[in-house]
């Protein structure tokens, strides 16, 4: 279709690839809302579930940690679980993006906006 157009044909090819990439990015963005990771602290006493987008979805706290004057310890465990979930969400997002970029012939470690 673009034979003999030289640079114009290459440009059309690049535009098509860019549109394809944009569509796949939009799909991945939607998938990230459904991919879940679980962060833990206190050897699993506190678990935070987050989407790969980093949105906190659930918090599970073992009732055994609610004893006496351990309020500060409990707060620290909750924060640690949330931070762990956010870190795992970030890693999962980068993994999924790496799959997308590799599939399109781009370097796996290429950072694209999320």
C-alpha positions as CSV (number, residue, x, y, z in Angstrom):
1,X,0.0,0.0,0.0
2,X,2.8,2.5,0.8
3,X,5.3,1.2,-1.7
4,X,7.4,3.8,-3.3
5,X,6.4,6.4,-0.7
6,X,9.8,6.2,1.0
7,X,9.8,8.1,4.3
8,X,6.0,8.6,4.1
9,X,5.5,4.8,4.2
10,X,7.9,4.5,7.2
11,X,6.0,7.3,8.9
12,X,2.6,5.6,8.4
13,X,4.1,2.4,9.7
14,X,5.4,4.2,12.8
15,X,2.0,5.9,13.3
16,X,0.2,2.5,13.1
17,X,2.7,1.0,15.6
18,X,2.2,4.0,18.0
19,X,-1.6,3.6,17.8
20,X,-1.2,-0.2,18.5
21,X,1.0,0.6,21.4
22,X,-1.5,3.1,22.7
23,X,-4.3,0.6,22.5
24,X,-2.3,-2.0,24.4
25,X,-1.3,0.5,27.0
26,X,-5.0,1.3,27.6
27,X,-5.8,-2.4,28.0
28,X,-2.9,-2.8,30.4
29,X,-4.1,0.2,32.4
30,X,-7.5,-1.5,32.8
31,X,-5.9,-4.8,33.7
32,X,-3.8,-3.2,36.4
33,X,-7.0,-2.4,38.4
34,X,-7.8,-6.2,38.5
35,X,-4.3,-7.5,39.2
36,X,-3.9,-7.9,43.0
37,X,-0.8,-8.1,45.2
38,X,-0.7,-8.8,48.9
39,X,1.8,-7.1,51.3
40,X,2.5,-8.5,54.7
41,X,4.1,-7.5,58.0
42,X,4.5,-9.1,61.3
43,X,5.0,-12.6,59.8
44,X,1.6,-12.4,58.1
45,X,-0.3,-10.9,61.1
46,X,-1.2,-7.9,59.0
47,X,-2.0,-8.2,55.2
48,X,-2.8,-5.4,52.8
49,X,-4.2,-6.2,49.4
50,X,-3.7,-3.6,46.6
51,X,-4.2,-3.4,42.9
52,X,-1.2,-3.3,40.7
53,X,-2.1,0.4,40.3
54,X,-1.2,0.8,44.0
55,X,-4.8,1.3,45.3
56,X,-5.4,-0.3,48.7
57,X,-8.3,-2.7,48.4
58,X,-8.4,-4.7,51.6
59,X,-6.7,-4.9,55.0
60,X,-6.7,-8.1,57.0
61,X,-5.5,-7.9,60.7
62,X,-5.1,-11.0,62.9
63,X,-7.1,-10.2,66.1
64,X,-4.2,-11.6,68.2
65,X,-2.3,-8.3,67.8
66,X,-5.0,-6.3,69.6
67,X,-3.8,-6.9,73.1
68,X,-3.0,-4.3,75.8
69,X,-1.0,-1.2,75.0
70,X,0.3,-2.3,71.6
71,X,-1.4,0.5,69.7
72,X,1.9,1.9,68.2
73,X,3.1,-1.6,67.3
74,X,-0.2,-2.3,65.5
75,X,0.0,1.0,63.6
76,X,3.5,0.2,62.5
77,X,2.5,-3.2,61.3
78,X,-0.4,-1.8,59.3
79,X,1.8,0.8,57.7
80,X,4.5,-1.8,56.9
81,X,1.9,-4.1,55.3
82,X,0.6,-1.2,53.2
83,X,4.1,-0.1,52.1
84,X,4.9,-3.8,51.2
85,X,1.7,-4.0,49.1
86,X,2.5,-0.7,47.3
87,X,6.1,-1.9,46.6
88,X,4.8,-5.2,45.2
89,X,2.2,-3.3,43.1
90,X,4.9,-1.1,41.6
91,X,7.0,-4.2,40.8
92,X,4.0,-6.0,39.2
93,X,3.2,-2.9,37.1
94,X,6.8,-2.8,35.9
95,X,6.7,-6.5,35.1
96,X,3.5,-6.2,33.1
97,X,4.9,-3.1,31.3
98,X,8.1,-5.0,30.5
99,X,6.0,-7.8,28.9
100,X,4.2,-5.2,26.8
101,X,7.3,-3.4,25.6
102,X,9.2,-6.6,24.8
103,X,6.2,-7.8,22.8
104,X,6.5,-4.7,20.7
105,X,10.3,-5.0,20.2
106,X,11.2,-2.3,22.7
107,X,13.7,-2.7,25.5
108,X,12.2,-4.5,28.5
109,X,13.5,-1.9,30.9
110,X,12.1,1.0,29.0
111,X,10.1,3.2,31.4
112,X,6.8,4.4,30.0
113,X,4.3,6.5,31.8
114,X,1.6,4.9,33.9
